[in-house]
């Protein structure tokens, strides 16, 4: 059995926030949470990039993540903003909160760090057990681009970001696609401006192709209410960068 994983540096809150400062998905999730008219659960909430602004807007939201380092960073940010949010350290494959929610969502491709069908089905089951009748389940994943993966395997990409402490971080990205397991094995090499040391990192991301995910949902008792290709709610098509699912239990 192949060992797929995400290396620890991706769970450093300062690095994560420096790499992921975008806000383009917030209006979509804000609208979804407001329409839910009740309690909301965010799975894989990370550093609270979405959780905190949603809570600031009055959403009754709980954030769950399996990484203590990310939750610690989220707690500090929420405390700095004087926002009280329930943070839960748990694994979305087997959590049990003894509560139900009107909306549960998994943002930012986090489902793609789930590598087996069995684990995906466990997640779907846990979500179904925590939804109120008529509640919705929303998640976003990439629409796999084999062109990008092949290009990135031949021509590594270089990303530069500014850290909160003023340092620069250069990340060199390359890809290696494992077609047997549908996993894009991404290699990132981190180099901070104040050090000669290079820090390698693995980020393995399971690719879910559109009809495959449609079938996984159908045969696990989910009805697809809407499927978008972007957070602007564009209709999903071949060139769409995202697959954004809005579902309810059958």
C-alpha positions in Angstrom: 0.0 0.0 0.0 1.4 3.4 -1.0 1.9 5.9 1.8 0.3 9.2 0.8 0.7 12.2 3.1 1.1 15.9 3.7 4.3 16.9 5.4 4.2 19.0 8.6 5.4 22.3 7.2 2.1 22.8 5.4 0.5 22.8 8.9 2.6 25.7 10.1 0.0 28.5 10.6 2.2 31.4 9.5 3.3 29.6 6.3 -0.2 28.5 5.5 -1.7 32.0 5.9 1.1 33.5 3.9 0.4 31.1 1.0 -3.4 31.3 1.3 -4.3 35.0 1.8 -7.0 35.0 -0.9 -10.6 35.8 0.0 -12.4 35.0 -3.2 -14.4 32.1 -1.7 -15.7 34.0 1.3 -18.8 35.6 -0.3 -19.9 32.1 -1.6 -19.6 30.5 1.9 -21.1 33.6 3.5 -24.2 33.3 1.4 -24.4 29.6 2.0 -24.1 29.9 5.7 -26.7 32.7 5.9 -29.1 30.7 3.8 -28.7 27.8 6.2 -30.3 29.8 9.0 -28.8 27.7 11.8 -25.6 26.1 13.1 -22.8 25.5 10.7 -19.8 23.1 10.9 -16.6 23.7 8.9 -14.5 20.6 8.5 -10.7 21.1 7.9 -11.0 24.6 9.1 -7.2 25.1 9.4 -6.2 28.5 10.7 -9.7 29.8 10.5 -9.3 31.6 7.2 -13.0 31.2 6.5 -14.2 30.4 10.0 -13.3 33.7 11.6 -14.8 36.1 9.0 -18.0 34.0 9.0 -18.2 34.2 12.8 -17.6 37.9 12.6 -20.6 38.2 10.3 -22.8 36.5 13.0 -22.7 32.9 11.7 -23.0 30.3 14.4 -20.1 28.2 13.3 -17.9 25.5 14.7 -14.4 24.7 13.3 -13.0 21.2 13.2 -9.5 20.2 12.2 -7.2 17.3 13.0 -4.1 19.4 13.3 -3.4 21.1 16.7 -0.8 23.5 15.2 -3.4 24.9 12.8 -6.1 25.2 15.5 -3.6 26.9 17.9 -3.0 29.5 15.2 -6.8 29.9 14.6 -7.4 30.3 18.4 -4.8 33.1 18.5 -6.3 34.9 15.6 -9.9 34.6 16.9 -8.8 35.8 20.3 -7.0 38.8 18.8 -10.3 39.7 17.0 -12.3 39.1 20.2 -14.3 36.3 18.5 -15.5 33.3 20.3 -15.6 30.2 18.2 -15.8 26.5 19.3 -12.7 24.8 17.9 -12.7 21.0 17.8 -9.6 18.8 17.4 -10.8 15.7 15.6 -10.6 13.7 12.4 -13.4 14.1 9.9 -13.4 10.4 9.1 -14.7 9.5 12.6 -15.8 12.6 14.5 -18.9 12.5 16.8 -20.0 15.8 18.2 -23.5 14.7 19.5 -24.9 17.7 17.7 -26.5 18.4 14.3 -26.0 21.2 11.9 -28.0 22.9 9.1 -24.8 23.1 7.0 -21.6 21.2 6.9 -18.8 22.2 4.5 -15.3 21.1 3.5 -13.5 24.0 1.8 -10.4 24.5 -0.2 -9.8 21.1 -1.7 -9.3 19.5 1.7 -11.2 16.3 0.7 -8.3 15.7 -1.7 -6.1 14.7 1.2 -8.3 11.6 1.5 -6.7 8.9 -0.5 -9.0 5.8 -0.3 -12.6 5.3 -1.3 -13.3 3.8 2.2 -12.1 7.0 3.9 -14.2 9.2 1.6 -17.3 7.0 2.5 -16.5 7.3 6.2 -16.5 11.1 5.9 -19.7 11.1 3.9 -21.3 8.9 6.6 -20.1 11.1 9.5 -21.5 14.2 7.7 -24.8 12.6 7.1 -25.0 11.7 10.8 -24.5 15.3 11.8 -26.9 17.0 9.4 -30.4 18.2 10.4 -33.2 17.0 8.1 -33.0 19.2 5.0 -29.5 20.3 5.8 -26.9 20.8 3.1 -23.4 19.5 2.6 -21.0 21.6 0.5 -17.5 20.9 -0.6 -15.0 22.2 -3.1 -12.3 20.2 -5.0 -10.1 20.9 -8.0 -11.3 20.0 -11.5 -8.1 17.9 -12.3 -6.0 19.4 -15.0 -3.6 16.8 -16.4 -2.1 19.4 -18.7 -1.0 21.4 -15.6 0.3 18.3 -13.9 2.4 17.3 -16.9 3.7 20.8 -17.4 4.6 21.1 -13.8 6.4 17.8 -13.9 8.6 19.1 -16.8 8.8 22.7 -15.8 8.8 23.3 -12.0 6.9 26.4 -10.9 8.4 29.0 -8.5 6.2 30.9 -6.1 7.3 33.7 -3.8 5.4 34.9 -0.8 6.0 37.4 2.0 5.9 36.1 5.6 4.3 38.2 8.4 7.8 38.7 9.9 9.1 40.3 6.8 11.0 37.4 5.4 10.5 36.1 1.9 9.7 32.5 1.2 10.4 30.9 -2.2 8.7 27.7 -3.0 9.6 25.5 -6.0 6.8 23.2 -7.0 7.0 20.1 -9.1 4.4 17.3 -9.8 4.5 13.6 -10.3 1.2 11.9 -11.1 0.5 8.4 -9.8 -2.2 7.3 -12.3 -2.8 4.0 -10.5 -4.0 5.8 -7.3 -5.1 9.1 -9.0 -2.8 11.0 -6.7 -0.8 14.1 -7.8 2.4 13.8 -5.7 3.4 17.4 -5.3 6.9 18.3 -4.1 7.5 21.8 -2.7 10.9 22.9 -1.7 10.8 25.9 0.8 13.6 28.3 1.1 13.4 31.3 3.5 15.3 34.4 2.6 17.4 34.4 5.9 18.6 30.8 5.4 20.5 28.7 2.9 18.6 25.6 4.1 16.1 24.1 1.7 13.1 22.4 3.3 11.4 19.7 1.2 7.7 19.0 1.6 5.3 16.4 0.2 1.8 17.4 -0.6 -0.1 14.4 -2.0 -3.5 15.3 -3.5 -6.1 12.8 -4.6 -7.6 13.7 -8.0 -11.4 13.2 -8.2 -12.7 13.3 -11.7 -16.1 14.8 -12.3 -18.2 11.7 -13.1 -16.3 9.7 -10.5 -17.3 12.2 -7.7 -20.9 12.3 -9.0 -21.0 8.5 -8.7 -19.4 8.4 -5.3 -22.1 10.8 -4.0 -25.0 9.0 -5.7 -24.0 5.6 -4.4 -23.4 6.9 -0.9 -26.9 8.4 -0.6 -26.4 12.0 -1.6 -28.4 14.1 -4.1 -26.5 16.8 -5.9 -28.6 20.0 -5.7 -26.1 22.2 -7.6 -22.7 21.9 -9.1 -20.6 25.0 -9.8 -17.4 25.5 -11.7 -16.3 28.6 -9.6 -17.2 30.5 -6.5 -19.0 33.0 -8.8 -21.5 30.1 -9.2 -20.7 29.6 -12.9 -22.1 26.4 -14.4 -19.6 23.6 -14.2 -17.9 22.8 -17.5 -14.7 21.1 -18.8 -12.6 24.2 -18.4 -13.9 25.0 -14.8 -11.1 25.3 -12.2 -13.2 23.9 -9.4 -15.9 21.4 -8.7 -18.2 22.9 -6.0 -20.9 20.6 -4.8 -24.1 21.5 -2.9 -25.7 18.3 -1.7 -28.4 16.9 0.6 -29.0 13.4 1.9 -31.4 11.3 0.0 
